[in-house]
Amino acid sequence: MAGTETDRQTPKVAPVQLGPITVPVPVMLSPMAGVTNWPFRLLCREYGPDGLYVGEMVTARALVARNPKAFRLCRFAPQEKVRSLQLYGVDPQIMEQATRMVVDAGWADHIDMNFGCPVPKVTRHGGGSALPWKTDLFAELVHRVVAVCSPAGIPVTAKIRVGIDHRHETFLEAAHIAQEEGCAAVTLHARTTAEYYGGHADWDRIAQLVQAVDIPVFGNGDIWTAEDALDMFAQTGCAGVAIGRGCQGRPWLFADIAAALAGSPERQEPTLGQVGAIMARHARLLVEFYDGDERMAVHDMRKHVAWYLKGFAVGGQVRRDFMACESLEEMDRCIANLDQDMPYPRAVAGKPRGRVRYAKKVRLPYGWLDSRTTTHQERETLFGNDPMDASY
């Protein structure tokens, strides 16, 4: 299952301290909605170094409303030594209540705050990567969450973007506010909201942020291979790297990064049969995640199957057969019919995965850019119409 890469300079990487938590190898699985639930986290963790594996975004309003799906997303596997949970919200009071629930229930050891989501249904209501533009709201959200977590010894971090667009950049100010309000670290996705997931992440912005703040900076954006991770460390001086779309359908990317950081040229290149075995295990873990509901688990696997099979010459009919599966038995039959010896398609290893949509119009609340602070009316509108409501 392993291949080799040419020698490359290995950067010196030190453990990162997040409050009482030591991250021995500062490699993070970046939270991704619909992807980084505990089954996928467990797969990545088993391959990867002793890093930080963050759960998918949990919306504060849904948690406060005791939505069962939100509760499901707060679950962790017994093997997860550090339980990292990401919270999203716009209303400081609701975020504080949700954080209090998490802390009082002992659900997490680390909380990350989502200020990086560029999805229009979030930004058009002032959430995600649009929110740091309003410095008062950003500061209040961070302050309230840290105030709840600090007495419990739970470190808080923030995920941000460069800004709304290049005329409205927020990352430097946001990181300073996060630092002043007690965040233990910040992760920068080196794109603007307008750039969405297209083009190339601007790693120079990560380097700029490293020089601007005293807390650790995790760099995020366009890490498709272990060599990309080494390059980001070397080019930016970041304390850690955050892996997002690059590991979709490739949890073994974390093994590659661990090897690269150890100075080893060994790389994982699974055959199609080996990938099929990973898919089968992933599906069974999802059945457990969905409390025994095979149909729901197999439906959830559909997006993962597309990522796992990317680059393999399996043909359209095979892909359609997988998409039609309704049970583990049907999925197992599809996996058994794969060419077990087909080699790993190295040509696609460094290619983008997942969302690759290019720049798009940013959706914001009316008059959002007129001021860096929120008016009373804006707050009433925002808090009454949280973009991610109590449903899932």
C-alpha positions, 0 to 999 in steps of 0.5 A: 500500500506504500510508495515513495517520494523524492527526498524533500527538506523536512521542516522542524515542527514543534508540539502545539500547546492549547491550554492544558492540551498538548498536540504532539504533531500539529496536524489538524483534521479541519471540520467539514460539514457532513464529513468529519463525524466520528467514523471519518475522524476515527479513520483519519486518526488511525492513519495519522499522527497524534494530532487534532481531529475536529468534529463537523460543525454543530449549530448552537441554536439546534443544540439549545433546541435539543435537536437529536441530530445536533446531539449525534454530532456531539458524539465521539469514539472512545478512541478519541483522546482529545474530543474537539467540537466545532460550534457555529452561531450568530447570536452571542446568547445562544452561543453561550447557552450551547457552550454551557451545555457542552461544558456542563455535559463534559462533551468536549475537551476543545471547542473551535468556533466557525468563522470560516464558512463561505456558504451563501445561506450562512453569510447572507445572514451575517454568519460564518466568514461574513461575521468578523466584519462586525468586530463588536459581534465577533469579539462578543461571541469569542468572549462569551464562549471563552468565559464559559470554557476557561474555568473548565480548562477547555481551550477555544480556537477560531477558524477564519478566512482572509476576509469577505473579499480583498477590499474587505479583509478581516483576518488580521484584526479578527486574529488579534481580537481572538488573541485578546479575548483568550483564544488559544490558537487561530486557523486561517483558510487562506481564501476570501469568502468571494474566492469560495473554494476556487483558485489557489489559497494565498499562503503568504497571508498565513505567513503574514498572520504568523508574524502578526499574532503571538498565539499559534496559527494553523494554516489551511488551504490546498494541502492535497499531498504530504509535500504540500504540508511540508511546503506550507510549514516551510513557506509560512512558518505556521505552527500547524497545518489543517487538512480539509478537502485533501483527505476526502476519500483519502484518510490515509493522507494523514499517514503520508503527512506523518511519514513526511514529518518524520523524514520518511519517503514512504507514501500510501498508495492503496490498490482499489481492493484496499480502498474497497476494504476501507470503504466497507469499514467506513460504512459499518462505522456509519451504521453505528453512528446512525444507531443501526440505520443501514439505509441512512449510513449507506446513503451518507456513504454515497459522497464518500464513495465518489471521493474514494473512487476518484481517479480509478478507472471503474466506469460509470456503471460501477459508480451508478451501482454504488449510488443505488445501494440501500444496504451493506449487503448491496455495498459489499457486492459492489466492492467485491466486484471491483478490480482488487488489484487496480493500482492507485492512480498517482496522477490524481493524488495532488489534484483538488477534491470535494468542492472546487467551485470558483469565485462567486457573488457573496451574499450578505445582509442588507447594508452589512458593509456600511459599518464595522459594528452592528446596529440594534436593528441589525442584531434584532434581524440577525438573532431572529433569523439565525441562518442555521436554525434548530433543524438539520 
